[in-house]
Amino acid sequence: MSRFRLTGLLIFIVLALVACRGGSTEPTPVGSGETEPASDAVAGGSPPVASSDPAPAAVPDLESPAAVESLSGSGPVPDVDLSITDVELDDVVFDTFDGSFVPLSEASTGLVESLRDAIAPVYEPFYGGADALGWLEDDDLVLGYESGGRVYTYPLQILNLRELVNDTIDGVPVLVSYCPLCASAVVYDRRLGDRTLLFGNTSALYESDLVMFDHETGSYWFQVAGRAIVGELTGEALSVLPSTVASWGDWRALHPDALLLVGAGAESLGNLRYARDPFEGYEQIVDSGRFAFPVSDAVRDDRLRAAEVVVVVAAGGSEKAFPSSRLENGVNEVVGDVPVLVAPTLGGGLASAFDRRVGDQVLTFDQAGSELVDQETGTTWDRAGRAVAGALEGERLALLPLRRAFWFAVVAAQPGIALYDAG
């Protein structure tokens, strides 16, 4: 395995990860942050919308291990079974937040336990209206998820510092996940067979990407792949759900009633520390060939630059990678046997992916200013896949599952993945 860490990169990453670890500092009570309180966020002064999970009578202290246990419903987190793995244990490394790392093969039980959830996930999310976060700017990126007629929004600045959000939305247990070291934004279904898993943060990395753990078995999961790599569930994979990465201005224009993640238990996420981006400039470091943590030669796929932002669209039992540099005007493509539209969002965001079929008809799309027009009926569609004028007005394209990440992380998870070529 190829490994190196340069002094300048170390300093940058230590500062950034210390900022991330700040997500596990003492909670800020709702209403006492540096900006407007989450409880006043929703128009009309109504309280934030809670997770669709039943709310506890009293919000537990999420810093307490006992609180995490009570939320998971599974007692103490089991130790990971190191005898079951499909990766080398030396290649899973714990960030010690002091400029060094320790391989899993050498990590003591005490170290593993002390680093668990050092970057605190959100176990009890609360949501507010579109004006709930005073620091959120139109050009800030957000991860959007739609279900049950409601739209949920997760600013990447918050995910920089929290990385994981466990929730149940419209009856589906979901995991909103983000690794700032590889810009990987993916929403997963937390169900695995007849189990529902709850996810925490190991503070370890594999291929310079977040390694998660599940509370039920203690297994370790490679975030960008959604695959268990160490422990009882090794080889199992989570299902990817449809999501969108867009600029907040574009997303809000498309979804004016969108809900924002504004609270994590007792903590308001309106605090100004979430407005800062500790990873500004990091993309250029990765493109220069320097990685925060050890990576294998698999990530050095020169079909694209290492930090090119890519969306991987899943359809028809297949996946294909679409580079952001080739999406300026949208793409009509086939993935598996499914006709797909990869539509760029406006304002510096990336893309959504849609099934191009409406009934028995396959549509072909052209860009028309800020909207799209299909060649077959001349119907005008917005960037949310909604027909807004013409013969198909009122129809909506089905969103498709996708992952968004830097190229190096995509090929680490799926070496040799098919890459869209604009021709």
C-alpha positions in Angstrom: 0.0 0.0 0.0 1.2 3.5 -0.9 1.4 5.8 2.2 2.6 9.2 2.9 1.7 12.3 4.9 3.4 15.6 4.4 3.8 18.2 7.1 1.7 20.9 5.6 -1.1 18.4 4.9 -0.9 17.1 8.4 -1.3 20.6 9.9 -4.3 21.3 7.6 -6.0 18.0 8.4 -5.4 18.2 12.1 -7.0 21.6 12.3 -9.9 20.5 10.1 -10.5 17.3 12.1 -10.2 19.1 15.4 -12.9 21.4 14.1 -15.0 18.3 13.2 -14.4 16.8 16.7 -15.8 20.1 18.0 -19.2 18.5 17.1 -18.9 16.4 20.3 -18.3 19.3 22.6 -20.8 20.2 25.3 -24.2 20.7 23.8 -25.5 24.2 23.2 -29.1 24.4 24.6 -31.6 25.3 22.0 -32.0 29.0 22.0 -28.6 29.9 23.5 -26.5 29.7 20.3 -24.7 32.5 18.5 -27.6 32.9 16.0 -31.3 32.7 16.2 -32.6 29.8 18.2 -33.9 26.7 16.3 -37.2 26.9 18.3 -38.0 30.2 16.5 -37.0 28.9 13.1 -40.2 27.9 11.5 -42.5 30.5 10.1 -45.2 31.5 12.5 -43.0 30.7 15.6 -44.0 27.1 15.8 -41.4 24.7 17.3 -39.1 22.7 15.0 -40.4 19.6 13.4 -39.1 16.6 15.3 -37.9 13.4 13.8 -40.8 11.1 12.9 -39.4 8.6 15.5 -41.4 9.0 18.7 -39.8 11.8 20.8 -38.6 10.8 24.3 -40.2 12.5 27.2 -36.9 14.2 28.0 -34.0 14.8 25.6 -31.1 12.7 26.8 -27.5 14.0 27.0 -26.0 12.7 23.7 -22.5 13.0 25.2 -23.3 10.2 27.6 -22.7 6.6 26.4 -25.8 5.5 28.3 -27.9 7.9 26.2 -26.5 6.4 23.0 -27.4 3.0 24.3 -30.9 4.0 25.1 -31.4 5.4 21.7 -30.0 2.3 20.0 -32.1 0.0 22.1 -29.3 -2.5 22.0 -27.3 -1.9 25.1 -23.5 -1.5 25.0 -21.9 -1.6 21.5 -20.4 -5.0 20.9 -16.7 -5.2 20.2 -16.0 -5.7 16.5 -15.1 -9.2 15.6 -11.6 -8.8 14.0 -11.5 -12.4 12.8 -14.1 -11.6 10.1 -12.9 -9.1 7.5 -12.5 -8.5 3.8 -9.8 -5.8 4.2 -6.4 -5.8 5.8 -6.7 -4.6 9.4 -3.6 -2.4 8.9 -5.5 -0.5 6.3 -8.2 0.7 8.7 -6.6 3.5 10.7 -7.9 5.5 13.7 -7.4 9.2 13.6 -6.1 10.2 17.1 -6.7 13.9 16.4 -3.1 14.8 17.2 -1.5 14.4 13.8 -1.1 10.7 14.0 -3.0 7.5 13.4 -3.1 3.9 14.8 -3.9 0.9 12.6 -6.9 -1.2 13.8 -4.5 -4.2 14.1 -2.6 -2.3 16.8 -5.5 -0.3 18.5 -6.3 -1.2 22.1 -9.8 -1.6 23.3 -9.4 1.5 25.4 -8.4 3.6 22.4 -11.2 2.2 20.2 -13.8 3.0 22.9 -12.4 6.5 23.6 -12.6 7.5 19.9 -16.1 6.1 19.3 -18.3 9.0 18.3 -15.5 11.6 19.0 -17.1 13.2 15.9 -20.7 13.1 17.3 -23.4 11.8 15.0 -26.9 13.1 15.1 -29.0 10.5 16.8 -32.0 12.7 17.5 -32.5 15.2 14.6 -34.9 18.2 14.7 -36.0 20.2 11.7 -37.0 23.8 11.2 -38.2 26.0 8.3 -36.2 27.5 5.5 -35.2 30.5 7.5 -34.1 28.6 10.6 -30.3 28.8 10.0 -29.3 32.5 9.7 -25.8 31.7 8.6 -26.8 29.5 5.6 -26.0 31.3 2.3 -27.5 30.7 -1.1 -24.2 29.3 -2.5 -23.7 26.9 0.4 -24.2 23.2 -0.6 -26.9 21.0 0.9 -27.8 17.4 0.7 -31.5 17.0 0.0 -33.8 14.0 0.6 -37.5 13.8 -0.3 -40.1 11.4 1.1 -43.8 11.3 1.9 -44.3 14.7 0.2 -41.8 16.4 2.5 -38.3 17.7 1.7 -35.5 17.4 4.2 -32.3 19.4 3.9 -28.8 18.8 5.4 -26.3 21.6 4.9 -22.8 20.2 4.2 -21.3 22.6 6.8 -23.3 20.8 9.4 -22.3 17.4 8.0 -18.7 18.5 8.0 -18.9 18.5 11.8 -21.4 15.7 12.5 -21.0 13.3 9.4 -23.9 11.0 10.3 -27.6 11.6 10.9 -29.8 8.7 11.9 -33.6 9.3 11.4 -36.8 7.6 10.4 -38.6 9.5 7.7 -42.0 8.4 6.3 -41.5 5.0 8.0 -38.1 4.4 6.5 -35.1 4.3 8.8 -32.5 6.4 7.0 -28.8 7.3 7.4 -27.7 10.6 6.0 -23.9 10.2 5.7 -21.1 12.5 4.7 -17.3 12.2 4.8 -15.6 15.6 4.3 -12.3 14.0 3.4 -13.7 12.6 0.2 -16.9 14.8 -0.2 -19.0 11.6 -0.2 -22.7 12.4 0.4 -24.9 9.3 0.4 -28.3 8.6 2.0 -28.8 4.9 3.0 -31.7 2.8 4.1 -30.7 1.5 7.6 -32.6 -1.7 7.2 -30.7 -4.9 6.6 -33.0 -7.9 6.3 -35.1 -8.0 9.4 -32.7 -5.7 11.3 -32.7 -1.9 11.6 -29.2 -0.6 12.3 -28.2 2.5 14.1 -24.8 4.0 13.0 -22.1 5.7 14.9 -18.6 7.0 14.0 -15.5 4.9 14.8 -13.1 7.9 14.1 -11.3 5.4 11.8 -10.8 5.7 8.1 -10.4 3.3 5.2 -9.0 4.6 1.9 -9.2 8.1 3.6 -12.9 7.7 4.0 -15.1 7.6 7.1 -15.6 4.2 8.8 -18.9 3.8 10.6 -20.0 1.2 13.1 -23.4 -0.2 13.8 -24.6 -0.4 17.4 -26.2 -3.8 16.9 -23.2 -5.9 16.0 -20.2 -3.5 16.3 -19.3 -4.1 12.6 -17.3 -1.5 10.7 -18.7 0.0 7.5 -16.9 1.7 4.6 -19.1 4.8 4.2 -18.8 5.7 0.5 -19.5 2.0 -0.4 -22.1 1.4 2.3 -20.5 -1.9 2.8 -19.4 -3.7 6.1 -15.7 -4.5 6.0 -14.9 -5.8 9.5 -17.0 -7.8 11.9 -20.1 -10.0 11.9 -21.8 -8.2 9.0 -18.7 -8.1 6.7 -19.8 -8.2 3.0 -23.3 -6.9 3.7 -24.3 -3.7 1.9 -26.9 -0.9 2.6 -29.3 0.2 -0.1 -28.7 3.6 -1.5 -31.7 6.0 -1.5 -32.3 8.9 -4.0 -30.9 12.2 -2.9 -29.6 15.5 -4.4 -26.7 17.7 -3.8 -27.4 21.3 -4.7 -26.8 24.9 -3.7 -29.1 26.1 -1.0 -30.4 28.9 -3.2 -31.4 26.5 -5.9 -32.8 23.9 -3.6 -34.9 26.5 -1.7 -36.2 27.9 -5.0 -37.4 24.4 -6.0 -38.6 23.5 -2.6 -39.7 26.6 -0.6 -41.3 24.5 2.1 -38.1 22.5 2.6 -37.2 21.5 6.2 -33.7 22.2 7.5 -31.8 20.1 10.0 -31.6 22.6 12.9 -31.1 20.5 16.1 -29.4 17.5 17.5 -31.2 16.5 20.7 -30.6 19.5 23.0 -28.1 21.2 20.7 -29.0 24.0 18.3 -27.2 23.7 15.0 -27.7 27.4 14.5 -24.4 28.0 16.2 -22.0 30.0 14.0 -19.3 27.4 14.2 -21.3 25.4 11.7 -21.1 28.3 9.2 -17.3 27.8 8.8 -15.9 25.4 6.3 -12.7 23.8 7.8 -12.1 22.0 4.5 -11.8 25.0 2.3 -8.9 24.5 -0.1 -8.7 20.7 0.7 -9.7 19.8 -2.9 -6.5 21.3 -4.3 -4.4 19.3 -1.8 -6.0 16.0 -2.9 -5.5 16.9 -6.5 -1.8 17.4 -5.8 -1.6 13.7 -4.8 -1.6 14.1 -1.1 -4.2 12.3 1.0 -5.1 12.8 4.6 -4.8 9.1 5.5 -3.3 6.0 3.8 -4.8 5.0 0.5 -4.1 2.1 -1.9 -3.1 2.2 -5.5 -6.7 1.6 -6.4 -7.6 5.3 -5.8 -5.0 6.5 -8.3 -7.2 6.1 -11.4 -6.0 8.8 -13.8 -9.2 8.8 -15.9 -10.1 11.8 -13.8 -8.3 14.0 -11.3 -8.5 12.7 -7.8 -10.8 15.4 -6.4 -13.1 15.7 -9.4 -16.7 15.6 -8.0 -18.6 12.6 -9.4 -22.1 11.3 -9.1 -22.6 7.5 -9.3 -26.1 6.7 -10.5 -27.7 3.3 -9.7 -30.3 1.9 -12.0 -31.2 -1.5 -13.6 -28.8 -3.3 -11.4 -25.8 -1.3 -12.6 -24.0 1.9 -11.6 -22.2 4.5 -13.7 -20.1 7.5 -12.7 -20.8 10.9 -14.1 -18.1 13.6 -13.7 -19.3 17.1 -12.8 -17.2 18.5 -15.6 -19.4 16.7 -18.1 -22.8 17.7 -16.8 -23.1 21.3 -17.8 -26.1 20.8 -20.0 -27.5 17.6 -18.5 -27.1 14.0 -19.8 -29.5 11.6 -21.4 -28.0 8.2 -20.8 -28.9 4.5 -20.1 -27.7 2.9 -16.9 -28.4 -0.8 -16.8 -31.5 -1.0 -18.9 -33.0 2.2 -17.5 -33.1 5.5 -19.5 -31.6 8.1 -17.2 -31.5 11.9 -17.0 -28.6 13.4 -15.0 -29.7 17.0 -14.6 -27.3 19.6 -13.2 -28.6 21.8 -10.5 -28.0 25.5 -10.7 -25.8 27.7 -8.4 -22.8 25.5 -8.2 -24.4 22.4 -7.0 -24.0 19.0 -8.7 -26.9 16.9 -9.9 -30.0 14.9 -9.5 -30.7 11.7 -11.4 -34.1 10.7 -12.8 -35.7 7.9 -14.7 -36.6 9.3 -18.1 -39.8 7.2 -18.5 -43.3 8.6 -18.1 -45.7 5.7 -18.6 -44.7 3.9 -21.7 -42.8 6.9 -23.1 -39.1 7.5 -23.0 -38.2 11.2 -23.0 -35.1 12.9 -24.2 -34.2 16.2 -22.6 -32.6 19.5 -23.7 -31.6 22.4 -21.5 -33.7 25.5 -21.9 -32.3 28.2 -19.6 -32.9 27.2 -16.0 -35.3 24.5 -17.1 -35.5 21.4 -19.3 -37.7 20.6 -22.3 -38.4 17.1 -23.6 -38.1 16.6 -27.4 -41.0 14.2 -27.6 -43.9 16.4 -26.2 -42.3 19.9 -25.8 -43.2 19.8 -22.1 -41.1 22.1 -19.8 -39.7 20.5 -16.7 -38.0 22.1 -13.6 -34.8 20.8 -12.0 -36.8 18.8 -9.5 -38.1 16.7 -12.4 -41.6 18.2 -12.3 -43.5 19.0 -15.5 -44.5 22.6 -15.2 -46.0 23.4 -18.6 -47.1 21.5 -21.7 -48.7 18.2 -22.5 -47.3 16.4 -19.5 -47.9 19.1 -17.0 -48.3 17.7 -13.5 -46.2 14.6 -14.1 -43.0 14.0 -12.2 -39.9 11.9 -13.0 -38.8 9.3 -10.5 -35.6 10.2 -8.6 -32.9 7.5 -8.7 -30.4 6.5 -6.1 -27.0 8.2 -6.3 -23.7 8.7 -4.4 -21.7 11.9 -4.7 -18.0 11.9 -3.9 -14.5 12.7 -5.1 -13.3 10.5 -7.8 -10.6 8.8 -5.7 -13.3 7.6 -3.2 -15.5 6.3 -6.0 -12.8 4.2 -7.5 -11.7 3.0 -4.0 -15.2 1.7 -3.5 -15.7 0.5 -7.1 -12.4 -0.1 -9.0 -13.0 0.0 -12.7 -16.5 1.5 -12.5 -18.0 2.5 -15.8 -17.4 6.2 -16.5 -19.7 8.4 -18.6 -17.9 9.7 -21.7 -19.5 12.7 -23.4 -18.0 11.5 -26.7 
